[in-house]
């Protein structure tokens, strides 16, 4: 029971980030020195995933270019003797990692995006990573998807990353409810997409990391349109619940909602502070700011 494939839905328009995303995919916005999508791909790679499936749309060419070989750049860096930079460029796509692209012609929702990758995934468990959610594992610990892969190996069932969210934010998330199995795991009995606080079954919100069994494809395909008229992944998971166990996992680490400007700025500040080269100087700079 390996998780070898991951789906990255990257076809969204990124309207929350206009005008920055007018001619550039939101997934290519850099946090410190790396585009958002690279953080998600590195997290998947560290979890053992080797087949990266990007569900793209129009204007997403920069993502394909980013994970392609940049021949002229590599030759120039080699000739200039810039070995370290050459390594940085080459490490974006390790040799044993495969990148596959499939188009989502119409933006019909997250569930629809996942469904677009069905034939590429086939009949095996897979991960879904939403690059907007930048996840940082605990210091010296494992990345969030790696933690989830370990849970998956133990329970052999779908695993959803969750965190407590403020009551007034339930409308932003898929919300789960169920029985606690242990301190970190909940046996999910209900999942609802973006409920109002008054009807939310709990305050456990789904973060953008999933490990799903392939049965979910059938469920997504058989759901009517959900919240916002979209084909929702959450509704597919609600269907899966009727047939299989699904667990919600309280991950260790921190999530930055880089789909919002505030979250994106927080990620930049905190990751800059943690950066081995930039951190100390940036900390000095912030301390001297008269705020
Ligand atoms: C999506 C999912 C939602 C999940 C969220 C996590 O919503 O539909 O269930 O909680 O991602 O970021 P979106 O943020 O795309 O509206």
py3Dmol code that shows the C-alpha trace and the ligand (Angstrom):
import py3Dmol

protein = """\
ATOM      1  CA  UNK A   1       0.000   0.000   0.000  1.00  0.00           C
ATOM      2  CA  UNK A   2       2.218   2.766  -1.326  1.00  0.00           C
ATOM      3  CA  UNK A   3       1.174   6.307  -2.159  1.00  0.00           C
ATOM      4  CA  UNK A   4       3.111   6.905  -5.346  1.00  0.00           C
ATOM      5  CA  UNK A   5       0.901   9.453  -7.102  1.00  0.00           C
ATOM      6  CA  UNK A   6      -0.183  12.945  -6.162  1.00  0.00           C
ATOM      7  CA  UNK A   7      -2.668  15.276  -7.805  1.00  0.00           C
ATOM      8  CA  UNK A   8      -2.018  19.019  -7.770  1.00  0.00           C
ATOM      9  CA  UNK A   9      -5.130  20.910  -8.881  1.00  0.00           C
ATOM     10  CA  UNK A  10      -3.654  24.107 -10.351  1.00  0.00           C
ATOM     11  CA  UNK A  11      -6.291  25.261 -12.815  1.00  0.00           C
ATOM     12  CA  UNK A  12      -7.844  27.937 -10.572  1.00  0.00           C
ATOM     13  CA  UNK A  13      -7.960  31.560 -11.723  1.00  0.00           C
ATOM     14  CA  UNK A  14      -6.412  33.015  -8.571  1.00  0.00           C
ATOM     15  CA  UNK A  15      -8.868  35.911  -8.481  1.00  0.00           C
ATOM     16  CA  UNK A  16      -8.156  36.573  -4.797  1.00  0.00           C
ATOM     17  CA  UNK A  17      -4.652  37.650  -5.781  1.00  0.00           C
ATOM     18  CA  UNK A  18      -5.341  40.010  -8.641  1.00  0.00           C
ATOM     19  CA  UNK A  19      -3.585  41.865 -10.128  1.00  0.00           C
ATOM     20  CA  UNK A  20      -0.530  39.681  -9.277  1.00  0.00           C
ATOM     21  CA  UNK A  21      -2.209  36.697 -10.935  1.00  0.00           C
ATOM     22  CA  UNK A  22      -3.445  38.459 -14.057  1.00  0.00           C
ATOM     23  CA  UNK A  23      -0.793  36.898 -16.302  1.00  0.00           C
ATOM     24  CA  UNK A  24       0.831  34.460 -13.868  1.00  0.00           C
ATOM     25  CA  UNK A  25      -0.500  31.361 -12.093  1.00  0.00           C
ATOM     26  CA  UNK A  26      -1.030  31.918  -8.366  1.00  0.00           C
ATOM     27  CA  UNK A  27       0.896  28.717  -7.716  1.00  0.00           C
ATOM     28  CA  UNK A  28       4.005  30.436  -9.093  1.00  0.00           C
ATOM     29  CA  UNK A  29       3.909  33.250  -6.514  1.00  0.00           C
ATOM     30  CA  UNK A  30       7.155  32.946  -4.560  1.00  0.00           C
ATOM     31  CA  UNK A  31       7.357  32.566  -0.817  1.00  0.00           C
ATOM     32  CA  UNK A  32      10.865  33.843  -0.050  1.00  0.00           C
ATOM     33  CA  UNK A  33      12.682  32.209  -2.988  1.00  0.00           C
ATOM     34  CA  UNK A  34      10.495  29.315  -4.163  1.00  0.00           C
ATOM     35  CA  UNK A  35       7.137  29.245  -5.914  1.00  0.00           C
ATOM     36  CA  UNK A  36       4.228  27.895  -3.866  1.00  0.00           C
ATOM     37  CA  UNK A  37       3.839  24.852  -6.097  1.00  0.00           C
ATOM     38  CA  UNK A  38       7.433  23.802  -5.444  1.00  0.00           C
ATOM     39  CA  UNK A  39       6.793  23.637  -1.699  1.00  0.00           C
ATOM     40  CA  UNK A  40       3.868  21.281  -2.307  1.00  0.00           C
ATOM     41  CA  UNK A  41       5.830  19.112  -4.760  1.00  0.00           C
ATOM     42  CA  UNK A  42       8.779  18.885  -2.341  1.00  0.00           C
ATOM     43  CA  UNK A  43       6.396  17.871   0.458  1.00  0.00           C
ATOM     44  CA  UNK A  44       4.975  15.092  -1.752  1.00  0.00           C
ATOM     45  CA  UNK A  45       8.436  13.927  -2.814  1.00  0.00           C
ATOM     46  CA  UNK A  46       9.579  13.800   0.823  1.00  0.00           C
ATOM     47  CA  UNK A  47       6.532  11.597   1.526  1.00  0.00           C
ATOM     48  CA  UNK A  48       7.693   9.082  -1.108  1.00  0.00           C
ATOM     49  CA  UNK A  49       5.491  10.245  -4.006  1.00  0.00           C
ATOM     50  CA  UNK A  50       7.262  10.071  -7.360  1.00  0.00           C
ATOM     51  CA  UNK A  51       4.479  10.688  -9.875  1.00  0.00           C
ATOM     52  CA  UNK A  52       3.245  14.279  -9.797  1.00  0.00           C
ATOM     53  CA  UNK A  53       0.018  14.890 -11.720  1.00  0.00           C
ATOM     54  CA  UNK A  54      -0.812  18.531 -12.357  1.00  0.00           C
ATOM     55  CA  UNK A  55      -4.375  19.375 -13.338  1.00  0.00           C
ATOM     56  CA  UNK A  56      -3.810  22.582 -15.244  1.00  0.00           C
ATOM     57  CA  UNK A  57      -5.751  25.124 -17.247  1.00  0.00           C
ATOM     58  CA  UNK A  58      -5.027  27.895 -19.700  1.00  0.00           C
ATOM     59  CA  UNK A  59      -2.210  30.284 -18.638  1.00  0.00           C
ATOM     60  CA  UNK A  60      -0.495  27.561 -16.602  1.00  0.00           C
ATOM     61  CA  UNK A  61       2.508  27.054 -18.873  1.00  0.00           C
ATOM     62  CA  UNK A  62       4.920  28.597 -16.323  1.00  0.00           C
ATOM     63  CA  UNK A  63       4.242  25.613 -14.015  1.00  0.00           C
ATOM     64  CA  UNK A  64       5.224  23.155 -16.755  1.00  0.00           C
ATOM     65  CA  UNK A  65       8.298  25.234 -17.558  1.00  0.00           C
ATOM     66  CA  UNK A  66       9.295  25.342 -13.907  1.00  0.00           C
ATOM     67  CA  UNK A  67       9.455  21.547 -13.637  1.00  0.00           C
ATOM     68  CA  UNK A  68      11.105  21.141 -17.039  1.00  0.00           C
ATOM     69  CA  UNK A  69      14.826  21.171 -17.777  1.00  0.00           C
ATOM     70  CA  UNK A  70      16.080  24.713 -18.453  1.00  0.00           C
ATOM     71  CA  UNK A  71      18.870  23.822 -20.857  1.00  0.00           C
ATOM     72  CA  UNK A  72      20.220  27.310 -21.660  1.00  0.00           C
ATOM     73  CA  UNK A  73      20.212  28.303 -17.984  1.00  0.00           C
ATOM     74  CA  UNK A  74      22.024  25.130 -16.952  1.00  0.00           C
ATOM     75  CA  UNK A  75      24.689  25.566 -19.649  1.00  0.00           C
ATOM     76  CA  UNK A  76      25.203  29.225 -18.669  1.00  0.00           C
ATOM     77  CA  UNK A  77      25.539  28.363 -14.967  1.00  0.00           C
ATOM     78  CA  UNK A  78      27.907  25.498 -15.755  1.00  0.00           C
ATOM     79  CA  UNK A  79      30.119  27.687 -17.943  1.00  0.00           C
ATOM     80  CA  UNK A  80      30.181  30.387 -15.271  1.00  0.00           C
ATOM     81  CA  UNK A  81      31.234  27.755 -12.696  1.00  0.00           C
ATOM     82  CA  UNK A  82      28.179  28.492 -10.540  1.00  0.00           C
ATOM     83  CA  UNK A  83      27.857  24.954  -9.165  1.00  0.00           C
ATOM     84  CA  UNK A  84      25.624  25.827  -6.222  1.00  0.00           C
ATOM     85  CA  UNK A  85      23.060  27.611  -8.361  1.00  0.00           C
ATOM     86  CA  UNK A  86      23.198  24.788 -10.876  1.00  0.00           C
ATOM     87  CA  UNK A  87      22.294  22.379  -8.076  1.00  0.00           C
ATOM     88  CA  UNK A  88      19.416  24.631  -6.994  1.00  0.00           C
ATOM     89  CA  UNK A  89      18.060  24.625 -10.548  1.00  0.00           C
ATOM     90  CA  UNK A  90      18.512  20.882 -11.060  1.00  0.00           C
ATOM     91  CA  UNK A  91      16.989  19.902  -7.728  1.00  0.00           C
ATOM     92  CA  UNK A  92      13.592  21.337  -8.761  1.00  0.00           C
ATOM     93  CA  UNK A  93      12.961  18.061 -10.577  1.00  0.00           C
ATOM     94  CA  UNK A  94      14.934  15.098  -9.235  1.00  0.00           C
ATOM     95  CA  UNK A  95      15.673  12.411 -11.874  1.00  0.00           C
ATOM     96  CA  UNK A  96      13.353   9.863 -10.290  1.00  0.00           C
ATOM     97  CA  UNK A  97      10.385  12.237 -10.259  1.00  0.00           C
ATOM     98  CA  UNK A  98       7.879  12.232 -13.092  1.00  0.00           C
ATOM     99  CA  UNK A  99       5.628  15.185 -13.944  1.00  0.00           C
ATOM    100  CA  UNK A 100       2.418  14.642 -15.874  1.00  0.00           C
ATOM    101  CA  UNK A 101      -0.032  17.299 -17.007  1.00  0.00           C
ATOM    102  CA  UNK A 102      -3.713  16.995 -17.694  1.00  0.00           C
ATOM    103  CA  UNK A 103      -6.059  19.812 -18.612  1.00  0.00           C
ATOM    104  CA  UNK A 104      -9.210  20.778 -16.791  1.00  0.00           C
ATOM    105  CA  UNK A 105     -10.976  22.486 -19.668  1.00  0.00           C
ATOM    106  CA  UNK A 106     -13.708  23.999 -17.502  1.00  0.00           C
ATOM    107  CA  UNK A 107     -13.331  25.178 -13.917  1.00  0.00           C
ATOM    108  CA  UNK A 108     -16.140  23.073 -12.458  1.00  0.00           C
ATOM    109  CA  UNK A 109     -14.698  22.683  -8.963  1.00  0.00           C
ATOM    110  CA  UNK A 110     -12.077  20.820  -6.928  1.00  0.00           C
ATOM    111  CA  UNK A 111     -13.874  17.476  -7.222  1.00  0.00           C
ATOM    112  CA  UNK A 112     -13.984  17.878 -10.988  1.00  0.00           C
ATOM    113  CA  UNK A 113     -10.251  18.700 -11.062  1.00  0.00           C
ATOM    114  CA  UNK A 114      -9.481  15.491  -9.148  1.00  0.00           C
ATOM    115  CA  UNK A 115     -11.740  13.542 -11.492  1.00  0.00           C
ATOM    116  CA  UNK A 116      -9.716  14.841 -14.473  1.00  0.00           C
ATOM    117  CA  UNK A 117      -6.764  12.792 -13.161  1.00  0.00           C
ATOM    118  CA  UNK A 118      -8.723   9.566 -12.711  1.00  0.00           C
ATOM    119  CA  UNK A 119      -7.278   7.739 -15.707  1.00  0.00           C
ATOM    120  CA  UNK A 120      -3.728   8.722 -14.744  1.00  0.00           C
ATOM    121  CA  UNK A 121      -4.209   7.546 -11.168  1.00  0.00           C
ATOM    122  CA  UNK A 122      -5.998   4.287 -11.982  1.00  0.00           C
ATOM    123  CA  UNK A 123      -6.954   1.935  -9.199  1.00  0.00           C
ATOM    124  CA  UNK A 124      -4.526   2.946  -6.472  1.00  0.00           C
ATOM    125  CA  UNK A 125      -4.512   5.273  -3.466  1.00  0.00           C
ATOM    126  CA  UNK A 126      -3.305   8.793  -4.174  1.00  0.00           C
ATOM    127  CA  UNK A 127      -2.611  12.127  -2.524  1.00  0.00           C
ATOM    128  CA  UNK A 128      -4.155  15.520  -3.293  1.00  0.00           C
ATOM    129  CA  UNK A 129      -2.197  18.644  -2.399  1.00  0.00           C
ATOM    130  CA  UNK A 130      -3.585  22.165  -2.683  1.00  0.00           C
ATOM    131  CA  UNK A 131      -0.560  24.407  -3.207  1.00  0.00           C
ATOM    132  CA  UNK A 132      -2.423  27.408  -1.712  1.00  0.00           C
ATOM    133  CA  UNK A 133      -2.041  25.745   1.647  1.00  0.00           C
ATOM    134  CA  UNK A 134       1.637  25.916   2.446  1.00  0.00           C
ATOM    135  CA  UNK A 135       2.300  23.310   5.114  1.00  0.00           C
ATOM    136  CA  UNK A 136       5.397  23.367   7.261  1.00  0.00           C
ATOM    137  CA  UNK A 137       6.110  20.318   9.422  1.00  0.00           C
ATOM    138  CA  UNK A 138       7.350  20.689  12.998  1.00  0.00           C
ATOM    139  CA  UNK A 139      10.976  21.720  13.365  1.00  0.00           C
ATOM    140  CA  UNK A 140      13.184  18.703  12.794  1.00  0.00           C
ATOM    141  CA  UNK A 141      10.074  16.573  12.194  1.00  0.00           C
ATOM    142  CA  UNK A 142       8.286  15.160   9.187  1.00  0.00           C
ATOM    143  CA  UNK A 143       6.350  17.025   6.534  1.00  0.00           C
ATOM    144  CA  UNK A 144       2.567  16.871   6.782  1.00  0.00           C
ATOM    145  CA  UNK A 145       1.986  14.508   3.842  1.00  0.00           C
ATOM    146  CA  UNK A 146       4.684  12.150   5.168  1.00  0.00           C
ATOM    147  CA  UNK A 147       2.856  12.034   8.517  1.00  0.00           C
ATOM    148  CA  UNK A 148      -0.342  11.207   6.635  1.00  0.00           C
ATOM    149  CA  UNK A 149       1.329   8.456   4.574  1.00  0.00           C
ATOM    150  CA  UNK A 150       2.347   6.816   7.845  1.00  0.00           C
ATOM    151  CA  UNK A 151      -1.240   6.987   9.107  1.00  0.00           C
ATOM    152  CA  UNK A 152      -2.420   5.554   5.800  1.00  0.00           C
ATOM    153  CA  UNK A 153      -0.001   2.614   6.099  1.00  0.00           C
ATOM    154  CA  UNK A 154      -1.375   1.855   9.529  1.00  0.00           C
ATOM    155  CA  UNK A 155      -5.104   2.290   8.839  1.00  0.00           C
ATOM    156  CA  UNK A 156      -5.301   1.543   5.112  1.00  0.00           C
ATOM    157  CA  UNK A 157      -8.080   4.059   4.629  1.00  0.00           C
ATOM    158  CA  UNK A 158      -8.454   7.620   3.361  1.00  0.00           C
ATOM    159  CA  UNK A 159      -6.814  10.260   5.547  1.00  0.00           C
ATOM    160  CA  UNK A 160      -7.759  13.973   5.582  1.00  0.00           C
ATOM    161  CA  UNK A 161      -5.528  16.608   7.184  1.00  0.00           C
ATOM    162  CA  UNK A 162      -7.518  18.682   9.687  1.00  0.00           C
ATOM    163  CA  UNK A 163      -7.025  21.510  12.152  1.00  0.00           C
ATOM    164  CA  UNK A 164      -9.262  23.408  14.599  1.00  0.00           C
ATOM    165  CA  UNK A 165     -10.573  26.548  12.963  1.00  0.00           C
ATOM    166  CA  UNK A 166     -12.327  29.532  14.617  1.00  0.00           C
ATOM    167  CA  UNK A 167     -16.145  29.182  14.596  1.00  0.00           C
ATOM    168  CA  UNK A 168     -16.495  32.210  12.314  1.00  0.00           C
ATOM    169  CA  UNK A 169     -14.284  30.499   9.698  1.00  0.00           C
ATOM    170  CA  UNK A 170     -16.222  27.247   9.187  1.00  0.00           C
ATOM    171  CA  UNK A 171     -17.589  28.760   5.979  1.00  0.00           C
ATOM    172  CA  UNK A 172     -14.129  28.576   4.434  1.00  0.00           C
ATOM    173  CA  UNK A 173     -13.538  24.844   4.887  1.00  0.00           C
ATOM    174  CA  UNK A 174     -14.752  21.331   4.556  1.00  0.00           C
ATOM    175  CA  UNK A 175     -15.769  20.517   8.144  1.00  0.00           C
ATOM    176  CA  UNK A 176     -15.655  16.981   9.560  1.00  0.00           C
ATOM    177  CA  UNK A 177     -17.216  15.322  12.591  1.00  0.00           C
ATOM    178  CA  UNK A 178     -16.829  11.844  14.063  1.00  0.00           C
ATOM    179  CA  UNK A 179     -15.475   9.807  16.945  1.00  0.00           C
ATOM    180  CA  UNK A 180     -11.965  10.266  18.306  1.00  0.00           C
ATOM    181  CA  UNK A 181      -9.808   7.175  17.762  1.00  0.00           C
ATOM    182  CA  UNK A 182      -6.875   8.731  19.597  1.00  0.00           C
ATOM    183  CA  UNK A 183      -5.525  12.232  20.190  1.00  0.00           C
ATOM    184  CA  UNK A 184      -4.669  12.755  16.545  1.00  0.00           C
ATOM    185  CA  UNK A 185      -7.222  10.714  14.656  1.00  0.00           C
ATOM    186  CA  UNK A 186     -10.984  11.021  14.174  1.00  0.00           C
ATOM    187  CA  UNK A 187     -13.101   8.308  12.572  1.00  0.00           C
ATOM    188  CA  UNK A 188     -15.144  10.576  10.287  1.00  0.00           C
ATOM    189  CA  UNK A 189     -18.916  10.147  10.251  1.00  0.00           C
ATOM    190  CA  UNK A 190     -19.808  13.425   8.502  1.00  0.00           C
ATOM    191  CA  UNK A 191     -18.174  15.929   6.210  1.00  0.00           C
ATOM    192  CA  UNK A 192     -19.807  19.129   4.970  1.00  0.00           C
ATOM    193  CA  UNK A 193     -18.434  21.736   2.585  1.00  0.00           C
ATOM    194  CA  UNK A 194     -18.278  25.303   3.907  1.00  0.00           C
ATOM    195  CA  UNK A 195     -21.132  25.202   6.462  1.00  0.00           C
ATOM    196  CA  UNK A 196     -22.334  28.291   8.318  1.00  0.00           C
ATOM    197  CA  UNK A 197     -21.104  28.316  11.928  1.00  0.00           C
ATOM    198  CA  UNK A 198     -24.643  27.642  13.251  1.00  0.00           C
ATOM    199  CA  UNK A 199     -24.900  24.339  11.377  1.00  0.00           C
ATOM    200  CA  UNK A 200     -21.238  23.264  11.302  1.00  0.00           C
ATOM    201  CA  UNK A 201     -20.942  19.773  12.849  1.00  0.00           C
ATOM    202  CA  UNK A 202     -17.636  20.724  14.519  1.00  0.00           C
ATOM    203  CA  UNK A 203     -14.751  23.140  14.149  1.00  0.00           C
ATOM    204  CA  UNK A 204     -12.399  20.624  12.541  1.00  0.00           C
ATOM    205  CA  UNK A 205     -11.548  22.084   9.150  1.00  0.00           C
ATOM    206  CA  UNK A 206      -9.927  20.194   6.297  1.00  0.00           C
ATOM    207  CA  UNK A 207      -6.563  21.602   5.233  1.00  0.00           C
ATOM    208  CA  UNK A 208      -5.443  21.100   1.638  1.00  0.00           C
ATOM    209  CA  UNK A 209      -3.903  17.624   2.047  1.00  0.00           C
ATOM    210  CA  UNK A 210      -5.728  14.365   1.372  1.00  0.00           C
ATOM    211  CA  UNK A 211      -4.836  10.711   0.897  1.00  0.00           C
ATOM    212  CA  UNK A 212      -7.747   9.045  -0.848  1.00  0.00           C
ATOM    213  CA  UNK A 213      -8.657   5.580  -2.002  1.00  0.00           C
ATOM    214  CA  UNK A 214      -9.631   5.308  -5.699  1.00  0.00           C
ATOM    215  CA  UNK A 215     -13.271   4.593  -4.797  1.00  0.00           C
ATOM    216  CA  UNK A 216     -13.664   8.353  -4.372  1.00  0.00           C
ATOM    217  CA  UNK A 217     -13.628   8.874  -8.154  1.00  0.00           C
ATOM    218  CA  UNK A 218     -16.885   6.990  -8.569  1.00  0.00           C
ATOM    219  CA  UNK A 219     -18.410   8.987  -5.717  1.00  0.00           C
ATOM    220  CA  UNK A 220     -17.349  12.355  -7.164  1.00  0.00           C
ATOM    221  CA  UNK A 221     -18.728  11.399 -10.561  1.00  0.00           C
ATOM    222  CA  UNK A 222     -22.088  10.516  -9.012  1.00  0.00           C
ATOM    223  CA  UNK A 223     -22.566  13.628  -6.881  1.00  0.00           C
ATOM    224  CA  UNK A 224     -24.833  16.474  -7.927  1.00  0.00           C
ATOM    225  CA  UNK A 225     -23.287  19.963  -7.999  1.00  0.00           C
ATOM    226  CA  UNK A 226     -22.577  21.186  -4.481  1.00  0.00           C
ATOM    227  CA  UNK A 227     -21.773  24.507  -2.769  1.00  0.00           C
ATOM    228  CA  UNK A 228     -21.283  27.340  -5.260  1.00  0.00           C
ATOM    229  CA  UNK A 229     -22.624  25.141  -8.081  1.00  0.00           C
ATOM    230  CA  UNK A 230     -19.287  23.297  -8.097  1.00  0.00           C
ATOM    231  CA  UNK A 231     -18.437  19.596  -8.194  1.00  0.00           C
ATOM    232  CA  UNK A 232     -16.959  19.352  -4.704  1.00  0.00           C
ATOM    233  CA  UNK A 233     -14.295  16.935  -3.507  1.00  0.00           C
ATOM    234  CA  UNK A 234     -15.913  17.126  -0.064  1.00  0.00           C
ATOM    235  CA  UNK A 235     -19.190  15.719  -1.444  1.00  0.00           C
ATOM    236  CA  UNK A 236     -17.259  12.854  -3.077  1.00  0.00           C
ATOM    237  CA  UNK A 237     -15.650  12.082   0.279  1.00  0.00           C
ATOM    238  CA  UNK A 238     -19.111  12.214   1.922  1.00  0.00           C
ATOM    239  CA  UNK A 239     -20.179   9.527  -0.562  1.00  0.00           C
ATOM    240  CA  UNK A 240     -17.063   7.455   0.147  1.00  0.00           C
ATOM    241  CA  UNK A 241     -17.912   7.536   3.865  1.00  0.00           C
ATOM    242  CA  UNK A 242     -20.958   5.398   3.223  1.00  0.00           C
ATOM    243  CA  UNK A 243     -18.751   2.577   1.909  1.00  0.00           C
ATOM    244  CA  UNK A 244     -15.346   2.934   3.521  1.00  0.00           C
ATOM    245  CA  UNK A 245     -13.682   4.294   6.601  1.00  0.00           C
ATOM    246  CA  UNK A 246     -12.258   7.800   6.337  1.00  0.00           C
ATOM    247  CA  UNK A 247     -10.043   9.294   9.031  1.00  0.00           C
ATOM    248  CA  UNK A 248      -9.300  12.920   9.846  1.00  0.00           C
ATOM    249  CA  UNK A 249      -5.760  13.468  11.060  1.00  0.00           C
ATOM    250  CA  UNK A 250      -4.714  16.423  13.222  1.00  0.00           C
ATOM    251  CA  UNK A 251      -1.382  17.068  11.594  1.00  0.00           C
ATOM    252  CA  UNK A 252       1.702  18.364  13.365  1.00  0.00           C
ATOM    253  CA  UNK A 253       2.992  21.569  11.889  1.00  0.00           C
ATOM    254  CA  UNK A 254       1.688  24.849  10.605  1.00  0.00           C
ATOM    255  CA  UNK A 255      -0.515  25.831   7.698  1.00  0.00           C
ATOM    256  CA  UNK A 256      -0.301  29.138   5.890  1.00  0.00           C
ATOM    257  CA  UNK A 257      -3.354  30.011   3.835  1.00  0.00           C
ATOM    258  CA  UNK A 258      -1.474  31.445   0.867  1.00  0.00           C
ATOM    259  CA  UNK A 259      -4.742  31.824  -1.013  1.00  0.00           C
ATOM    260  CA  UNK A 260      -5.230  34.937   1.139  1.00  0.00           C
ATOM    261  CA  UNK A 261      -2.963  37.959   1.114  1.00  0.00           C
ATOM    262  CA  UNK A 262      -2.574  37.896   4.909  1.00  0.00           C
ATOM    263  CA  UNK A 263      -1.559  34.226   4.962  1.00  0.00           C
ATOM    264  CA  UNK A 264       0.814  34.759   2.075  1.00  0.00           C
ATOM    265  CA  UNK A 265       2.527  37.666   3.861  1.00  0.00           C
ATOM    266  CA  UNK A 266       2.750  35.670   7.111  1.00  0.00           C
ATOM    267  CA  UNK A 267       4.365  32.761   5.236  1.00  0.00           C
ATOM    268  CA  UNK A 268       6.909  35.092   3.676  1.00  0.00           C
ATOM    269  CA  UNK A 269       7.853  36.663   6.994  1.00  0.00           C
ATOM    270  CA  UNK A 270       8.035  33.404   8.973  1.00  0.00           C
ATOM    271  CA  UNK A 271       9.843  31.404   6.285  1.00  0.00           C
ATOM    272  CA  UNK A 272      12.295  34.276   5.741  1.00  0.00           C
ATOM    273  CA  UNK A 273      13.009  34.289   9.497  1.00  0.00           C
ATOM    274  CA  UNK A 274      13.615  30.516   9.372  1.00  0.00           C
ATOM    275  CA  UNK A 275      15.787  30.716   6.251  1.00  0.00           C
ATOM    276  CA  UNK A 276      19.352  29.599   7.032  1.00  0.00           C
ATOM    277  CA  UNK A 277      21.041  32.394   5.062  1.00  0.00           C
ATOM    278  CA  UNK A 278      18.468  35.197   5.105  1.00  0.00           C
ATOM    279  CA  UNK A 279      17.014  34.620   8.582  1.00  0.00           C
ATOM    280  CA  UNK A 280      19.487  36.382  10.896  1.00  0.00           C
ATOM    281  CA  UNK A 281      19.755  39.544   8.764  1.00  0.00           C
ATOM    282  CA  UNK A 282      16.001  39.683   8.217  1.00  0.00           C
ATOM    283  CA  UNK A 283      15.371  39.354  11.965  1.00  0.00           C
ATOM    284  CA  UNK A 284      17.703  42.327  12.595  1.00  0.00           C
ATOM    285  CA  UNK A 285      15.884  44.309   9.940  1.00  0.00           C
ATOM    286  CA  UNK A 286      12.446  43.589  11.459  1.00  0.00           C
ATOM    287  CA  UNK A 287      13.647  44.459  14.958  1.00  0.00           C
ATOM    288  CA  UNK A 288      14.883  47.838  13.752  1.00  0.00           C
ATOM    289  CA  UNK A 289      11.591  48.663  12.032  1.00  0.00           C
ATOM    290  CA  UNK A 290       9.832  51.405  13.882  1.00  0.00           C
ATOM    291  CA  UNK A 291       6.351  49.774  14.153  1.00  0.00           C
TER     292      UNK A 291
END
"""
ligand_1 = """\
16
LIG
C -10.951 23.678 -0.585
C -11.897 22.558 -0.158
C -12.216 22.688 1.340
C -10.913 22.709 2.126
C -10.004 23.841 1.622
C -8.649 23.802 2.297
O -11.655 24.887 -0.533
O -13.076 22.605 -0.940
O -13.016 21.605 1.752
O -11.196 22.872 3.515
O -9.798 23.723 0.203
O -7.848 24.889 1.914
P -11.123 26.238 -1.265
O -10.120 26.851 -0.326
O -10.506 25.806 -2.550
O -12.327 27.095 -1.436
"""
view = py3Dmol.view(width=600, height=400)
view.addModel(protein, "pdb")
view.setStyle({"model": 0}, {"cartoon": {"style": "trace"}})
view.addModel(ligand_1, "xyz")
view.setStyle({"model": 1}, {"stick": {}})
view.zoomTo()
view.show()
